[in-house]
Amino acid sequence: MTERAYWLKHIRFRYPGSRFELELKNMEIEAGKVIALVGPNGAGKTTLLFLLGLLQKPVEGILELFGTDPWESREQLFNKRRQVVMLTHHPYLFQKSVFDNLVFGLKVRGTPEREWESKVREALAMVEMNGFEKKSVKELSAGQAQRVALARAIILNPKVLLLDEPTANIDSNLISRIEATILEVQRGLNSTVVFTTHNFSQAFRLADEVIYLSDGRRVQYSHENCFSGRAETDGKISWIEPKAGTKIFFNGNYTGHIICLISPEQIELHSAVRADLGVCPAGRTQGCAPTNIFEGRITRLEMADDNLALARVSGDLSFRVNLPVTELHRKNISLNSQVLIKFSPEAVKIIN
């Protein structure tokens, strides 16, 4: 039977004085897997990471770590916290040497001093900072500081490694190496790794499972086209404004906060030179049925197989579009092309 690292059931959490609430009905994380948490700012990714790191206690519900409730007793909480290491988005480093920072956790956990030097050397090698032991952290760039913090986490051989935006401050030429290090830790130590990211490509590239959060709730989805906002209606058609002045229309009579999804297969892609699509741009023209049309540029283009293209369109809103390769050629659309995307109100799926 596969071991379960985490089990969360009927979890609710809210910071004092905040209107935001994290609510998870049921979530399991298998031991030894890499899990990516994705979603917009304010979705609850970091809050969930803090719960998994046992830095915050749920207001309601059950959270088990390796089959045990960590909050049963102070002793249990202490023991479980030693199994988990968390690296925050803005890690704090002691104003000492790199070596002193890395051995801090070893000292606390009683690792024999004779082992420190070799462990520090191995951890720094994994983040490509060989020879930095004597450097003061004051001399480090933001990216180097992030890598030292990652090395400080790795050196403890954690059963669970939690990473908040692990490549956010890393130079682009080192991102692939940090990603490889994350996988090396997971495979070499058989650690469970949970990381947050805004990079969907990174999430799907590294993770065994991608968990999408929106407004404190888990959303079942298979694509990037997830938006949320407060719905308004005229009684027949409804809309939200994910960005001020930019509306997404959908059928029905909705009010209050909603989450919507648009399948990438239900989005049409057109060259921007074709200005007249025979429809009204969403929210801009009176006297005709509203539809959803957005301008953008192809910022990513991949081929899933010989017949299917995966395009990312970036503009006021960003979308992923799946379409046949032949259609790209027919419409003369390529990477960096200015395009229009279109989808009907019927294509928008509402999640309450």
WOSULCOR-V394343 format. One record per helix or strand of 2 or more residues. SS is the DSSP state (2 for helix, 1 for strand). FROM is the first residue (numbers start at 1). TO is the last residue. If there is no record, write none. Layout:
ss: [SS/SS]
from: [FROM/FROM]
to: [TO/TO]
This chain:
ss: [1/1/1/2/1/1/2/2/1/2/2/2/2/1/2/1/2/1/1/1/1/1/1/2/1/1/1/1/2/1/2/1]
from: [4/22/34/45/60/68/70/74/84/98/113/137/142/160/172/192/200/209/217/226/237/246/256/264/268/292/308/319/325/338/345/348]
to: [13/30/38/52/65/69/72/81/87/108/126/139/154/164/189/197/206/214/219/233/243/251/262/266/271/303/315/324/330/343/347/351]
